[in-house]
Amino acid sequence: MVSKPSMGDGGLNAFAKMALECGSQELSGKPISVLIVDDSTLLRKIIKEMFSADDQLQVVGEAEHGLKALELIPELKPDVVTLDVNMPVMDGLTTIKHIMIKCPTPVVMFSTLTGQGSLETFEALRYGAVDFLQKPSSLLKEDLKSQHELIISRVKNAARAGIDTIRYLRPAKVACEKKAVGTQECDRVFAIGSSYGGYGSLLGLIPEIKPQLPAAFLSVLYAAAPHVDAFATYLDQHSQMPVRRAVDGAPLQSGTCYLASAFEQVKVTNGSGKLSIHLQPKNTESPGQACDTLMASLSETLKDRASGILLSGIGEDGIAGIGAILQGGGNAIIQDPKTCLCNDTTATTAKQYGLSAVLPGITMAEAIQRYCLDTSH
């Protein structure tokens, strides 16, 4: 297993470092074929030169807008498409929808708009993109060169993940009126761990969970606090149950999902029979074992009423936590490694504890509902 990266390591944040580590295994076989879609002739030229310098990548085509890309994909059958957002004729977000319907292909967004925490990023992931990158503010070759390794790794990761990670996430039926929190007693709590690829996995899962369940959901994201804030707002708008930013001292309510950053220490405590969130900022730039900490506290507090969920990710965080929950008599659910952008954590956990993997999205939501109903007190 790889150690966890720090936010400042090598000038890359933790999310970017995970992408590099996930892509550390060498590919074998024929080169990955790539279609570059961008309205900038200069950028297409620079990216093509970058990809062509790697013998594991092969640029098979270029398109200046989405409509042209839709014409080329059935003909070229690329392994990966890199896609800009702002383009004439057909923009990137519209293009993704058509790709997922007509010819599902792994898409990596590459735009000035697709950084962590942006609306365009969340929309692209919901429509079916498997990963995202933010272009440098300058298109000078020197600026792009500094991101060379990261860009290459993200494209290779998308090719590794392949078709199993692609899914157009239809919006769940969300009532127009203000959503009410669950009225049942919070009988169970699910701790959700994810790192690289976690945004997309959560977008597929949380909107499918019904708010009537006697359970709360607490998810740790490998993202800085402001990005978690933005994602909580977006996820709430597309989910049946309320999605809230985790805050210290907040009571856990059934039928509600809470999001925390891995750069915070988050636990669940039980005071006078009331479950609540204990959250403190960390005095470090490293996320450490944030998922393990949450899951261990949940197991200690709730015993057999604790559940752990692991989604796409890399590294060891969450593996020991799942073990603690199982040892306490709780339940564990693991996303099918074949559907993860990076399956390092899920594959290891499933093997170590002999767990059956579950398909993401609605299938996992249905498994959660069945478990809650079968074990309700």
Summary of the structure (lengths in Angstrom):
residues: 377
radius of gyration: 20.5
end to end distance: 39.2
largest distance: 64.6
contacts: 1403
relative contact order: 0.12
helix: 41%
strand: 20%
